[in-house]
Amino acid sequence: MIGLFLDQMVFTHYHNQIVAKHYPNFYANFQNAFWFPKLYQHGAARMGSPGFFVSSYHGFDKKMDWRSTHEVTQRLVHDFLTWLAAETNSEASIDQFMAVAKREVNREFEGHTAPNFCKLINSSLPKITSKAQTDLFSMPPTETFDTLWNYCSSKNRAIPHTWKVLYEMLDGKRQNSSGRWEPPVPFILAAWYETTPLEKYLRFKDHIQWAADHNQLDEIEAHLRNLPEKDWYHFEEL
């Protein structure tokens, strides 16, 4: 159940073209590191929910021994989150993953089993000092892409409410021969509902990189650092 859940989380949220641009071969690297099984639905070319193993419909919820599952879960999740931080080169990715995982658990597991599963996952967090938080206390006077991005991704921030405004501030935007904009436009309107939190987060990261490449960090930094916390979307809110 734990392995299925982790595999489906990575496949769903890290296995697409937008994520691949930042983390090439991410899912393949995950499969090489962890040999987890897959569960497929009968008569459908789609994966089944890991919540199947604690489904009340089959009476599995009464057979689950949550206490004995704890040790296995701790080892698997701890090892996965440690790998995730190393693979993304960002310890902030742990908080981001946990926020999205909580939402998926509440969606895929029945009401009385979801809290037990969340408790298992939360007890497995690796004890890692956040580099993003450390950098905030030793930030150099000159803004760089890394210092600004550490700020934007700390406290589990994902994207600002003012994303469209920030995009309009970017210099050098252009439309190529196929009609696509460079840099790509924010995921708003219909695209908001068709993209994952990680896809939004990485598209926003592209915009910060664009600002850095066009000598706009001071202007963008002033906008973002002056936003109150309530004007940020956090991963657990998306």
PEWO-V224004 format. One record per residue. N is the residue number from 1. RES is the residue in three letters. D_CENTER is the distance of its C-alpha to the mean C-alpha in whole Angstrom. Layout:
# PEWO-V224004
((N RES D_CENTER) (N RES D_CENTER))
This chain:
# PEWO-V224004
((1 MET 21) (2 ILE 18) (3 GLY 18) (4 LEU 18) (5 PHE 15) (6 LEU 13) (7 ASP 14) (8 GLN 13) (9 MET 10) (10 VAL 9) (11 PHE 12) (12 THR 11) (13 HIS 7) (14 TYR 8) (15 HIS 12) (16 ASN 13) (17 GLN 15) (18 ILE 12) (19 VAL 10) (20 ALA 13) (21 LYS 15) (22 HIS 13) (23 TYR 12) (24 PRO 16) (25 ASN 16) (26 PHE 13) (27 TYR 14) (28 ALA 17) (29 ASN 17) (30 PHE 15) (31 GLN 18) (32 ASN 20) (33 ALA 19) (34 PHE 19) (35 TRP 21) (36 PHE 20) (37 PRO 22) (38 LYS 21) (39 LEU 23) (40 TYR 24) (41 GLN 26) (42 HIS 30) (43 GLY 31) (44 ALA 27) (45 ALA 25) (46 ARG 22) (47 MET 20) (48 GLY 21) (49 SER 20) (50 PRO 19) (51 GLY 21) (52 PHE 24) (53 PHE 25) (54 VAL 25) (55 SER 27) (56 SER 30) (57 TYR 31) (58 HIS 32) (59 GLY 33) (60 PHE 30) (61 ASP 29) (62 LYS 32) (63 LYS 32) (64 MET 29) (65 ASP 30) (66 TRP 27) (67 ARG 28) (68 SER 29) (69 THR 25) (70 HIS 24) (71 GLU 25) (72 VAL 24) (73 THR 20) (74 GLN 20) (75 ARG 21) (76 LEU 18) (77 VAL 15) (78 HIS 17) (79 ASP 17) (80 PHE 14) (81 LEU 12) (82 THR 15) (83 TRP 14) (84 LEU 10) (85 ALA 11) (86 ALA 14) (87 GLU 13) (88 THR 11) (89 ASN 13) (90 SER 11) (91 GLU 11) (92 ALA 9) (93 SER 6) (94 ILE 8) (95 ASP 8) (96 GLN 4) (97 PHE 5) (98 MET 8) (99 ALA 8) (100 VAL 6) (101 ALA 9) (102 LYS 11) (103 ARG 11) (104 GLU 12) (105 VAL 15) (106 ASN 16) (107 ARG 16) (108 GLU 18) (109 PHE 20) (110 GLU 23) (111 GLY 23) (112 HIS 25) (113 THR 23) (114 ALA 20) (115 PRO 21) (116 ASN 22) (117 PHE 19) (118 CYS 17) (119 LYS 19) (120 LEU 19) (121 ILE 16) (122 ASN 16) (123 SER 19) (124 SER 18) (125 LEU 15) (126 PRO 17) (127 LYS 19) (128 ILE 17) (129 THR 19) (130 SER 16) (131 LYS 17) (132 ALA 15) (133 GLN 18) (134 THR 21) (135 ASP 21) (136 LEU 21) (137 PHE 24) (138 SER 26) (139 MET 25) (140 PRO 27) (141 PRO 29) (142 THR 28) (143 GLU 25) (144 THR 23) (145 PHE 20) (146 ASP 18) (147 THR 20) (148 LEU 18) (149 TRP 15) (150 ASN 15) (151 TYR 16) (152 CYS 14) (153 SER 11) (154 SER 13) (155 LYS 13) (156 ASN 9) (157 ARG 10) (158 ALA 8) (159 ILE 12) (160 PRO 15) (161 HIS 18) (162 THR 20) (163 TRP 18) (164 LYS 21) (165 VAL 23) (166 LEU 21) (167 TYR 21) (168 GLU 25) (169 MET 26) (170 LEU 25) (171 ASP 28) (172 GLY 29) (173 LYS 27) (174 ARG 29) (175 GLN 29) (176 ASN 30) (177 SER 32) (178 SER 30) (179 GLY 29) (180 ARG 25) (181 TRP 25) (182 GLU 24) (183 PRO 21) (184 PRO 20) (185 VAL 20) (186 PRO 17) (187 PHE 15) (188 ILE 18) (189 LEU 21) (190 ALA 20) (191 ALA 17) (192 TRP 15) (193 TYR 16) (194 GLU 15) (195 THR 12) (196 THR 8) (197 PRO 6) (198 LEU 4) (199 GLU 8) (200 LYS 9) (201 TYR 8) (202 LEU 9) (203 ARG 12) (204 PHE 13) (205 LYS 13) (206 ASP 15) (207 HIS 17) (208 ILE 17) (209 GLN 18) (210 TRP 21) (211 ALA 22) (212 ALA 23) (213 ASP 25) (214 HIS 27) (215 ASN 28) (216 GLN 26) (217 LEU 24) (218 ASP 27) (219 GLU 27) (220 ILE 23) (221 GLU 23) (222 ALA 25) (223 HIS 24) (224 LEU 20) (225 ARG 22) (226 ASN 24) (227 LEU 22) (228 PRO 22) (229 GLU 19) (230 LYS 20) (231 ASP 19) (232 TRP 15) (233 TYR 13) (234 HIS 10) (235 PHE 7) (236 GLU 10) (237 GLU 12) (238 LEU 10))
